[in-house]
Every structure is written in structure tokens, then in C-alpha cells.
């Protein structure tokens, strides 16, 4: 069985090594991490950051769509990463650590982007096979 971990920037998550170590103990499980091939960075105003974020998300979504695995572990922020998995009807565990809508609101302020990201957050939670939480404070948000 092949298990793939999907995140926008997986190299900054030390927990991936712990997951890999735990799964190595189980026979017939191959663990892999999808590392995005393209990463664009903009050093400027919020409009440029937003446009480059959209480009980055689109590039990662295309990569996720073509990843082959039996099972997926998905870091929830950004929640948009699950769209290719839902379209392909793949099972995934959503690692719910930080609400994307709250992070967008902190970065860009309230507005239509917060409602859009909240929609994708609910979408990811509704289609997840399993949802893992890092703190009991997130239980109310998930319900």
C-alpha cells in the first residue's frame, strides 16, 4: 500500500519524519511525501502575494491530481489541496491543524476571500474519510 503525504510546504513539518518512522514498522506500506515542484515567491504588496498564492495553489493542485497512491494524508492549510482527491474519489485523512479562513483573515482582512476559504475548509472536512485534530479547541469548529 502506498501512502502519500500532501502539503503546500512539507519540508517545514518535522512531524512527517515521525509519521514515516511509525509507518516503516508496518509491512507492505510505502510512505512518500509529495514535494511541490514549483514555488513562486513575491516580495511586495498584498496583491502580488495574493496572485502568486493563486499561481502556487494551481501548480500544486495539478501535481496532486497526478499523484498515484492508495491513501493520502493531507495537511489542511490550504484546504483547497483536497479538490483533486475529491474529484478522483480518493480517501484521505485530513490533518486539521489550523483553520485556513482564520489565517486568510489575519493576512488579508475580512472580505470575500475569507468566505471562499471557509467554503473550502467545510468542503475538505465534509469529504474527509478521517479528520485528525491537534487540540480539543478545534472540535467545535469541526462540528
Order of alpha helices (4+ residues) and beta strands (2+ residues): beta-alpha-beta-alpha-beta-alpha-beta-alpha-alpha-beta-alpha
